[in-house]
Each structure stands twice: as structure tokens, then as C-alpha cells.
Amino acid sequence: MSSGSGVTYFQAGTLTIESKRPLNVDMDGENYRQTPSSIKVLAHHLSVLTPN
């Protein structure tokens, strides 16, 4: 975990978000679901194009 400029950065394969009361979980501008929510990174499921 690292922090700077008000942003906290985590690196993990699985993330569980919990809260005292149900809160909306936003994924890319869409309401994904409510807490508690678990998110898992799927290996080789994202292609990224970069300039040479």
C-alpha cells in the first residue's frame, strides 16, 4: 500500500469491501452492487494497447 496526493494505492488479487451500512459500489461509472462486495482480479482477462 502506498499513499500520496490524497490517493491510496493497493495491489491485491482479491478485494473485499465492507461497511457498517450498505453502500453502493461503483465500477467504471456504473452501480456495480452494494457492500459487502468482493472483487477478484482475473489473470489474462484485460488487454492493454500502448504506443511503441
C-alpha distance matrix in Angstrom:
0.0 3.8 7.0 10.5 13.8 13.1 10.5 7.1 5.5 4.8 6.9 9.6 13.4 14.2 13.0 15.3 15.8 18.1 20.0 23.1 25.2 25.1 23.3 23.5 20.7 21.1 20.6 21.7 24.0 25.6 25.5 24.1 24.7 24.1 21.7 21.2 20.0 18.4 17.3 17.5 16.9 20.3 20.6 23.0 23.6 22.5 24.5 23.4 26.2 25.8 28.7 30.0
3.8 0.0 3.8 7.0 10.6 10.5 8.4 5.9 5.3 7.0 9.4 12.7 16.4 17.4 16.0 18.2 18.2 20.5 21.8 24.8 26.8 26.8 24.6 24.7 22.0 21.9 21.5 22.1 24.1 26.2 26.5 25.6 26.5 25.9 23.8 23.7 22.5 21.2 19.8 20.2 19.3 22.7 22.8 24.8 25.3 23.7 25.3 23.6 26.0 25.1 27.7 29.1
7.0 3.8 0.0 3.8 7.1 6.9 5.7 4.4 6.2 9.1 12.2 15.4 19.1 19.6 17.6 19.4 18.6 20.6 21.4 24.1 26.0 26.1 23.6 23.8 21.4 21.1 21.3 21.6 23.1 25.5 25.8 25.4 26.4 25.6 23.7 24.0 23.1 22.4 21.2 22.1 21.4 24.9 25.3 27.2 27.2 25.3 26.8 24.9 27.1 26.1 28.4 30.1
10.5 7.0 3.8 0.0 3.8 5.4 5.5 6.7 8.6 12.1 15.0 18.5 22.0 22.6 20.6 22.4 21.3 23.3 23.8 26.4 28.0 28.1 25.3 25.2 23.0 22.2 22.3 22.1 23.4 26.2 26.8 26.9 28.1 27.5 25.9 26.6 25.7 25.2 23.7 24.8 23.8 27.1 27.4 28.9 28.8 26.5 27.6 25.2 27.0 25.6 27.6 29.4
13.8 10.6 7.1 3.8 0.0 3.8 5.5 8.5 10.8 14.6 17.6 21.0 24.3 24.6 22.4 23.9 22.4 24.2 24.2 26.8 28.0 27.9 24.8 24.6 22.7 21.5 22.0 21.3 22.1 25.1 26.0 26.6 28.0 27.4 26.3 27.3 26.5 26.4 24.9 26.4 25.4 28.7 29.2 30.4 29.9 27.3 28.3 25.8 27.3 25.9 27.6 29.8
13.1 10.5 6.9 5.4 3.8 0.0 3.8 6.7 10.0 13.4 16.8 19.8 23.0 22.8 20.1 21.2 19.3 20.9 20.6 23.0 24.2 24.3 21.3 21.4 19.7 18.9 19.8 19.7 20.2 23.0 23.3 24.0 25.1 24.2 22.9 24.0 23.5 23.8 22.8 24.6 24.2 27.6 28.6 30.1 29.3 27.0 28.5 26.3 28.2 27.3 29.4 31.8
10.5 8.4 5.7 5.5 5.5 3.8 0.0 3.8 6.5 10.0 13.3 16.3 19.4 19.4 17.0 18.5 17.0 19.1 19.5 22.4 23.5 23.2 20.1 19.8 17.6 16.7 17.1 17.0 18.1 20.8 21.3 21.5 22.8 22.3 21.0 22.0 21.0 20.9 19.5 21.1 20.5 23.9 24.8 26.3 25.6 23.4 24.9 22.9 25.0 24.3 26.7 29.1
7.1 5.9 4.4 6.7 8.5 6.7 3.8 0.0 3.8 6.7 10.3 13.2 16.5 16.5 14.1 15.7 14.7 16.9 17.8 20.8 22.3 22.1 19.5 19.4 17.0 16.8 17.0 17.6 19.1 21.3 21.4 21.0 21.9 21.2 19.5 20.0 19.0 18.5 17.3 18.7 18.3 21.9 22.8 24.8 24.3 22.6 24.4 22.9 25.4 25.0 27.7 29.8
5.5 5.3 6.2 8.6 10.8 10.0 6.5 3.8 0.0 3.8 6.9 10.1 13.5 14.1 12.4 14.9 14.7 17.5 19.1 22.4 23.9 23.2 20.7 20.3 17.3 16.9 16.3 16.9 19.1 21.1 21.5 20.5 21.7 21.5 19.9 20.1 18.5 17.3 15.5 16.2 15.3 18.8 19.4 21.3 21.1 19.4 21.3 19.9 22.6 22.2 25.1 27.0
4.8 7.0 9.1 12.1 14.6 13.4 10.0 6.7 3.8 0.0 3.8 6.5 10.1 10.6 9.3 12.1 12.7 15.7 17.9 21.4 23.0 22.2 20.2 19.9 16.7 16.9 16.1 17.3 19.8 21.2 21.2 19.7 20.5 20.4 18.4 18.1 16.3 14.6 12.9 13.3 12.7 16.2 17.0 19.4 19.4 18.4 20.7 19.9 23.0 23.1 26.3 28.0
6.9 9.4 12.2 15.0 17.6 16.8 13.3 10.3 6.9 3.8 0.0 3.8 7.2 9.0 9.1 12.6 14.1 17.4 20.2 23.7 25.2 24.2 22.3 21.7 18.2 18.3 16.8 18.0 21.0 22.1 22.3 20.3 21.3 21.6 19.8 19.2 16.9 14.4 12.3 11.5 10.2 13.5 13.7 16.3 16.8 16.0 18.4 18.0 21.2 21.5 24.9 26.3
9.6 12.7 15.4 18.5 21.0 19.8 16.3 13.2 10.1 6.5 3.8 0.0 3.8 5.5 6.7 10.3 12.7 16.0 19.2 22.7 24.2 23.0 21.6 21.0 17.5 18.2 16.6 18.4 21.4 21.9 21.8 19.2 19.9 20.2 18.3 17.2 14.8 11.8 9.9 8.6 7.9 11.2 11.9 15.1 15.6 15.7 18.6 18.9 22.5 23.3 26.8 28.3
13.4 16.4 19.1 22.0 24.3 23.0 19.4 16.5 13.5 10.1 7.2 3.8 0.0 3.8 6.9 10.4 13.5 16.8 20.3 23.8 24.9 23.3 22.2 21.3 17.8 18.5 16.5 18.4 21.7 21.6 21.5 18.4 19.1 19.9 18.3 17.0 14.2 10.7 8.4 5.9 5.2 8.0 9.0 12.6 13.0 14.0 17.1 18.2 21.9 23.4 27.0 28.4
14.2 17.4 19.6 22.6 24.6 22.8 19.4 16.5 14.1 10.6 9.0 5.5 3.8 0.0 3.8 6.8 10.1 13.3 16.9 20.4 21.4 19.8 19.0 18.4 15.1 16.5 15.0 17.6 20.4 19.9 19.2 16.1 16.2 16.6 14.8 13.3 10.6 7.0 5.7 4.4 6.2 9.4 11.5 15.0 14.7 15.8 19.3 20.5 24.3 25.9 29.6 31.4
13.0 16.0 17.6 20.6 22.4 20.1 17.0 14.1 12.4 9.3 9.1 6.7 6.9 3.8 0.0 3.8 6.5 9.9 13.4 17.0 18.0 16.6 15.6 15.3 12.2 13.9 13.2 16.1 18.5 18.1 17.0 14.3 14.1 13.9 11.8 10.6 8.2 5.6 5.1 6.4 8.6 12.1 14.6 17.8 17.0 17.5 21.0 21.8 25.5 26.9 30.6 32.6
15.3 18.2 19.4 22.4 23.9 21.2 18.5 15.7 14.9 12.1 12.6 10.3 10.4 6.8 3.8 0.0 3.8 6.5 10.2 13.6 14.7 13.4 13.1 13.5 11.1 13.7 13.9 17.3 19.0 18.1 16.2 13.6 12.4 11.5 8.8 7.1 5.6 4.2 6.3 8.8 11.7 15.0 17.8 21.0 19.8 20.6 24.1 25.0 28.7 30.3 33.9 36.1
15.8 18.2 18.6 21.3 22.4 19.3 17.0 14.7 14.7 12.7 14.1 12.7 13.5 10.1 6.5 3.8 0.0 3.8 7.0 10.6 11.5 10.4 9.6 10.4 8.5 11.5 12.7 16.1 17.2 16.4 14.2 12.3 10.9 9.2 6.2 5.5 5.2 6.3 8.3 11.5 14.2 17.6 20.5 23.4 21.8 22.1 25.5 26.1 29.6 31.0 34.6 37.0
18.1 20.5 20.6 23.3 24.2 20.9 19.1 16.9 17.5 15.7 17.4 16.0 16.8 13.3 9.9 6.5 3.8 0.0 3.8 7.1 8.5 8.3 8.7 10.8 10.2 13.7 15.6 19.0 19.5 18.5 15.8 14.3 12.0 9.2 5.5 4.5 6.8 8.8 11.6 14.8 17.8 21.0 24.0 27.0 25.4 25.8 29.3 29.9 33.4 34.8 38.3 40.8
20.0 21.8 21.4 23.8 24.2 20.6 19.5 17.8 19.1 17.9 20.2 19.2 20.3 16.9 13.4 10.2 7.0 3.8 0.0 3.8 5.4 6.4 7.1 10.2 10.8 14.2 16.9 20.2 20.0 19.1 16.1 15.5 13.0 9.6 6.4 6.7 9.6 12.3 14.9 18.3 21.2 24.4 27.5 30.3 28.5 28.6 32.0 32.3 35.7 36.9 40.3 43.0
23.1 24.8 24.1 26.4 26.8 23.0 22.4 20.8 22.4 21.4 23.7 22.7 23.8 20.4 17.0 13.6 10.6 7.1 3.8 0.0 3.8 6.9 8.7 12.4 13.8 17.3 20.2 23.5 22.9 21.9 18.6 18.3 15.5 11.8 9.0 9.3 12.7 15.6 18.5 21.8 24.8 28.0 31.1 34.0 32.1 32.4 35.7 36.1 39.4 40.7 44.0 46.7
25.2 26.8 26.0 28.0 28.0 24.2 23.5 22.3 23.9 23.0 25.2 24.2 24.9 21.4 18.0 14.7 11.5 8.5 5.4 3.8 0.0 3.8 6.3 10.0 12.3 15.7 18.9 22.1 21.1 19.7 16.3 16.3 13.3 9.5 7.8 9.0 12.3 15.8 18.5 22.1 25.1 28.1 31.4 34.0 31.8 32.0 35.4 35.8 39.0 40.5 43.9 46.7
25.1 26.8 26.1 28.1 27.9 24.3 23.2 22.1 23.2 22.2 24.2 23.0 23.3 19.8 16.6 13.4 10.4 8.3 6.4 6.9 3.8 0.0 3.8 6.9 9.4 12.8 15.9 19.2 18.2 16.4 12.8 12.8 9.6 5.8 5.1 7.1 9.8 13.6 16.1 19.8 22.8 25.5 29.0 31.4 29.0 29.2 32.5 33.2 36.4 38.1 41.5 44.4
23.3 24.6 23.6 25.3 24.8 21.3 20.1 19.5 20.7 20.2 22.3 21.6 22.2 19.0 15.6 13.1 9.6 8.7 7.1 8.7 6.3 3.8 0.0 3.8 6.5 9.5 12.9 16.0 14.8 13.5 10.1 10.7 8.4 5.3 5.4 8.2 9.7 13.3 15.0 18.8 21.4 24.2 27.5 29.7 27.2 27.0 30.1 30.5 33.5 35.1 38.3 41.4
23.5 24.7 23.8 25.2 24.6 21.4 19.8 19.4 20.3 19.9 21.7 21.0 21.3 18.4 15.3 13.5 10.4 10.8 10.2 12.4 10.0 6.9 3.8 0.0 3.8 6.3 9.7 12.6 11.3 9.7 6.3 7.3 5.9 4.4 6.5 9.4 9.5 12.8 13.7 17.5 19.7 22.2 25.6 27.4 24.6 24.2 27.2 27.6 30.6 32.3 35.6 38.7
20.7 22.0 21.4 23.0 22.7 19.7 17.6 17.0 17.3 16.7 18.2 17.5 17.8 15.1 12.2 11.1 8.5 10.2 10.8 13.8 12.3 9.4 6.5 3.8 0.0 3.8 6.6 10.0 9.7 8.4 5.9 5.5 5.4 5.4 6.7 9.0 7.7 10.2 10.4 14.1 16.0 18.7 21.9 23.7 21.1 20.6 23.7 24.1 27.2 28.9 32.3 35.3
21.1 21.9 21.1 22.2 21.5 18.9 16.7 16.8 16.9 16.9 18.3 18.2 18.5 16.5 13.9 13.7 11.5 13.7 14.2 17.3 15.7 12.8 9.5 6.3 3.8 0.0 3.8 6.4 5.9 5.4 4.6 5.4 7.5 8.8 10.5 12.7 10.9 12.6 11.7 14.9 16.1 18.5 21.5 22.7 19.8 18.9 21.6 21.7 24.4 26.1 29.3 32.5
20.6 21.5 21.3 22.3 22.0 19.8 17.1 17.0 16.3 16.1 16.8 16.6 16.5 15.0 13.2 13.9 12.7 15.6 16.9 20.2 18.9 15.9 12.9 9.7 6.6 3.8 0.0 3.8 5.5 5.3 6.4 5.6 8.9 11.1 12.7 14.3 11.6 12.3 10.3 12.9 13.4 15.4 18.3 19.2 16.2 15.1 17.8 18.1 20.9 22.9 26.2 29.3
21.7 22.1 21.6 22.1 21.3 19.7 17.0 17.6 16.9 17.3 18.0 18.4 18.4 17.6 16.1 17.3 16.1 19.0 20.2 23.5 22.1 19.2 16.0 12.6 10.0 6.4 3.8 0.0 3.8 5.6 8.5 8.8 12.3 14.6 16.4 18.1 15.4 15.8 13.4 15.4 15.0 16.7 19.0 19.3 16.2 14.4 16.4 16.1 18.5 20.3 23.4 26.8
24.0 24.1 23.1 23.4 22.1 20.2 18.1 19.1 19.1 19.8 21.0 21.4 21.7 20.4 18.5 19.0 17.2 19.5 20.0 22.9 21.1 18.2 14.8 11.3 9.7 5.9 5.5 3.8 0.0 3.8 6.9 8.8 12.0 14.1 16.3 18.5 16.4 17.6 15.9 18.3 18.4 20.2 22.7 23.0 19.8 18.1 19.9 19.6 21.6 23.3 26.1 29.6
25.6 26.2 25.5 26.2 25.1 23.0 20.8 21.3 21.1 21.2 22.1 21.9 21.6 19.9 18.1 18.1 16.4 18.5 19.1 21.9 19.7 16.4 13.5 9.7 8.4 5.4 5.3 5.6 3.8 0.0 3.8 5.8 9.1 11.7 14.5 16.7 14.6 16.1 14.8 17.4 18.1 19.6 22.5 23.0 19.6 18.5 20.8 21.1 23.4 25.6 28.5 32.0
25.5 26.5 25.8 26.8 26.0 23.3 21.3 21.4 21.5 21.2 22.3 21.8 21.5 19.2 17.0 16.2 14.2 15.8 16.1 18.6 16.3 12.8 10.1 6.3 5.9 4.6 6.4 8.5 6.9 3.8 0.0 3.8 5.9 8.2 11.3 13.6 12.1 14.3 13.8 17.0 18.4 20.2 23.5 24.5 21.2 20.6 23.3 23.8 26.5 28.6 31.7 35.1
24.1 25.6 25.4 26.9 26.6 24.0 21.5 21.0 20.5 19.7 20.3 19.2 18.4 16.1 14.3 13.6 12.3 14.3 15.5 18.3 16.3 12.8 10.7 7.3 5.5 5.4 5.6 8.8 8.8 5.8 3.8 0.0 3.8 7.2 9.9 11.6 9.3 11.0 10.5 13.6 15.3 16.9 20.4 21.6 18.4 18.4 21.4 22.4 25.4 27.7 31.1 34.2
24.7 26.5 26.4 28.1 28.0 25.1 22.8 21.9 21.7 20.5 21.3 19.9 19.1 16.2 14.1 12.4 10.9 12.0 13.0 15.5 13.3 9.6 8.4 5.9 5.4 7.5 8.9 12.3 12.0 9.1 5.9 3.8 0.0 3.8 6.9 8.7 7.2 9.9 10.8 14.2 16.7 18.5 22.2 23.9 20.9 21.3 24.5 25.7 28.8 31.1 34.6 37.6
24.1 25.9 25.6 27.5 27.4 24.2 22.3 21.2 21.5 20.4 21.6 20.2 19.9 16.6 13.9 11.5 9.2 9.2 9.6 11.8 9.5 5.8 5.3 4.4 5.4 8.8 11.1 14.6 14.1 11.7 8.2 7.2 3.8 0.0 3.8 6.2 6.4 10.1 11.9 15.6 18.4 20.7 24.3 26.4 23.7 24.0 27.4 28.3 31.5 33.6 37.0 40.0
21.7 23.8 23.7 25.9 26.3 22.9 21.0 19.5 19.9 18.4 19.8 18.3 18.3 14.8 11.8 8.8 6.2 5.5 6.4 9.0 7.8 5.1 5.4 6.5 6.7 10.5 12.7 16.4 16.3 14.5 11.3 9.9 6.9 3.8 0.0 2.9 4.8 8.5 11.0 14.7 17.8 20.5 23.9 26.5 24.2 24.6 28.1 29.0 32.3 34.2 37.7 40.5
21.2 23.7 24.0 26.6 27.3 24.0 22.0 20.0 20.1 18.1 19.2 17.2 17.0 13.3 10.6 7.1 5.5 4.5 6.7 9.3 9.0 7.1 8.2 9.4 9.0 12.7 14.3 18.1 18.5 16.7 13.6 11.6 8.7 6.2 2.9 0.0 3.8 7.0 10.3 13.6 17.0 19.7 23.1 25.9 23.9 24.7 28.3 29.4 32.9 34.8 38.4 41.0
20.0 22.5 23.1 25.7 26.5 23.5 21.0 19.0 18.5 16.3 16.9 14.8 14.2 10.6 8.2 5.6 5.2 6.8 9.6 12.7 12.3 9.8 9.7 9.5 7.7 10.9 11.6 15.4 16.4 14.6 12.1 9.3 7.2 6.4 4.8 3.8 0.0 3.8 6.7 10.1 13.5 16.0 19.5 22.2 20.1 21.0 24.6 25.8 29.4 31.4 35.1 37.6
18.4 21.2 22.4 25.2 26.4 23.8 20.9 18.5 17.3 14.6 14.4 11.8 10.7 7.0 5.6 4.2 6.3 8.8 12.3 15.6 15.8 13.6 13.3 12.8 10.2 12.6 12.3 15.8 17.6 16.1 14.3 11.0 9.9 10.1 8.5 7.0 3.8 0.0 3.8 6.7 10.2 12.8 16.2 19.1 17.4 18.6 22.3 23.7 27.4 29.4 33.2 35.5
17.3 19.8 21.2 23.7 24.9 22.8 19.5 17.3 15.5 12.9 12.3 9.9 8.4 5.7 5.1 6.3 8.3 11.6 14.9 18.5 18.5 16.1 15.0 13.7 10.4 11.7 10.3 13.4 15.9 14.8 13.8 10.5 10.8 11.9 11.0 10.3 6.7 3.8 0.0 3.8 6.8 9.6 12.9 15.7 13.9 14.8 18.5 19.9 23.6 25.7 29.4 31.7
17.5 20.2 22.1 24.8 26.4 24.6 21.1 18.7 16.2 13.3 11.5 8.6 5.9 4.4 6.4 8.8 11.5 14.8 18.3 21.8 22.1 19.8 18.8 17.5 14.1 14.9 12.9 15.4 18.3 17.4 17.0 13.6 14.2 15.6 14.7 13.6 10.1 6.7 3.8 0.0 3.8 6.3 9.5 12.6 11.4 12.9 16.7 18.4 22.2 24.3 28.1 30.1
16.9 19.3 21.4 23.8 25.4 24.2 20.5 18.3 15.3 12.7 10.2 7.9 5.2 6.2 8.6 11.7 14.2 17.8 21.2 24.8 25.1 22.8 21.4 19.7 16.0 16.1 13.4 15.0 18.4 18.1 18.4 15.3 16.7 18.4 17.8 17.0 13.5 10.2 6.8 3.8 0.0 3.8 6.3 9.3 8.5 9.7 13.3 15.0 18.8 20.8 24.6 26.4
20.3 22.7 24.9 27.1 28.7 27.6 23.9 21.9 18.8 16.2 13.5 11.2 8.0 9.4 12.1 15.0 17.6 21.0 24.4 28.0 28.1 25.5 24.2 22.2 18.7 18.5 15.4 16.7 20.2 19.6 20.2 16.9 18.5 20.7 20.5 19.7 16.0 12.8 9.6 6.3 3.8 0.0 3.8 6.5 5.8 8.2 11.8 14.3 17.9 20.5 24.2 25.8
20.6 22.8 25.3 27.4 29.2 28.6 24.8 22.8 19.4 17.0 13.7 11.9 9.0 11.5 14.6 17.8 20.5 24.0 27.5 31.1 31.4 29.0 27.5 25.6 21.9 21.5 18.3 19.0 22.7 22.5 23.5 20.4 22.2 24.3 23.9 23.1 19.5 16.2 12.9 9.5 6.3 3.8 0.0 3.8 5.6 7.8 10.5 13.0 16.5 18.7 22.4 23.5
23.0 24.8 27.2 28.9 30.4 30.1 26.3 24.8 21.3 19.4 16.3 15.1 12.6 15.0 17.8 21.0 23.4 27.0 30.3 34.0 34.0 31.4 29.7 27.4 23.7 22.7 19.2 19.3 23.0 23.0 24.5 21.6 23.9 26.4 26.5 25.9 22.2 19.1 15.7 12.6 9.3 6.5 3.8 0.0 3.8 5.8 7.5 10.5 13.6 16.2 19.7 20.8
23.6 25.3 27.2 28.8 29.9 29.3 25.6 24.3 21.1 19.4 16.8 15.6 13.0 14.7 17.0 19.8 21.8 25.4 28.5 32.1 31.8 29.0 27.2 24.6 21.1 19.8 16.2 16.2 19.8 19.6 21.2 18.4 20.9 23.7 24.2 23.9 20.1 17.4 13.9 11.4 8.5 5.8 5.6 3.8 0.0 3.8 6.8 10.1 13.4 16.5 20.1 21.7
22.5 23.7 25.3 26.5 27.3 27.0 23.4 22.6 19.4 18.4 16.0 15.7 14.0 15.8 17.5 20.6 22.1 25.8 28.6 32.4 32.0 29.2 27.0 24.2 20.6 18.9 15.1 14.4 18.1 18.5 20.6 18.4 21.3 24.0 24.6 24.7 21.0 18.6 14.8 12.9 9.7 8.2 7.8 5.8 3.8 0.0 3.8 6.5 10.0 13.0 16.7 18.7
24.5 25.3 26.8 27.6 28.3 28.5 24.9 24.4 21.3 20.7 18.4 18.6 17.1 19.3 21.0 24.1 25.5 29.3 32.0 35.7 35.4 32.5 30.1 27.2 23.7 21.6 17.8 16.4 19.9 20.8 23.3 21.4 24.5 27.4 28.1 28.3 24.6 22.3 18.5 16.7 13.3 11.8 10.5 7.5 6.8 3.8 0.0 3.8 6.7 9.9 13.4 15.3
23.4 23.6 24.9 25.2 25.8 26.3 22.9 22.9 19.9 19.9 18.0 18.9 18.2 20.5 21.8 25.0 26.1 29.9 32.3 36.1 35.8 33.2 30.5 27.6 24.1 21.7 18.1 16.1 19.6 21.1 23.8 22.4 25.7 28.3 29.0 29.4 25.8 23.7 19.9 18.4 15.0 14.3 13.0 10.5 10.1 6.5 3.8 0.0 3.8 6.5 10.2 12.5
26.2 26.0 27.1 27.0 27.3 28.2 25.0 25.4 22.6 23.0 21.2 22.5 21.9 24.3 25.5 28.7 29.6 33.4 35.7 39.4 39.0 36.4 33.5 30.6 27.2 24.4 20.9 18.5 21.6 23.4 26.5 25.4 28.8 31.5 32.3 32.9 29.4 27.4 23.6 22.2 18.8 17.9 16.5 13.6 13.4 10.0 6.7 3.8 0.0 3.8 6.9 9.4
25.8 25.1 26.1 25.6 25.9 27.3 24.3 25.0 22.2 23.1 21.5 23.3 23.4 25.9 26.9 30.3 31.0 34.8 36.9 40.7 40.5 38.1 35.1 32.3 28.9 26.1 22.9 20.3 23.3 25.6 28.6 27.7 31.1 33.6 34.2 34.8 31.4 29.4 25.7 24.3 20.8 20.5 18.7 16.2 16.5 13.0 9.9 6.5 3.8 0.0 3.8 6.5
28.7 27.7 28.4 27.6 27.6 29.4 26.7 27.7 25.1 26.3 24.9 26.8 27.0 29.6 30.6 33.9 34.6 38.3 40.3 44.0 43.9 41.5 38.3 35.6 32.3 29.3 26.2 23.4 26.1 28.5 31.7 31.1 34.6 37.0 37.7 38.4 35.1 33.2 29.4 28.1 24.6 24.2 22.4 19.7 20.1 16.7 13.4 10.2 6.9 3.8 0.0 3.8
30.0 29.1 30.1 29.4 29.8 31.8 29.1 29.8 27.0 28.0 26.3 28.3 28.4 31.4 32.6 36.1 37.0 40.8 43.0 46.7 46.7 44.4 41.4 38.7 35.3 32.5 29.3 26.8 29.6 32.0 35.1 34.2 37.6 40.0 40.5 41.0 37.6 35.5 31.7 30.1 26.4 25.8 23.5 20.8 21.7 18.7 15.3 12.5 9.4 6.5 3.8 0.0
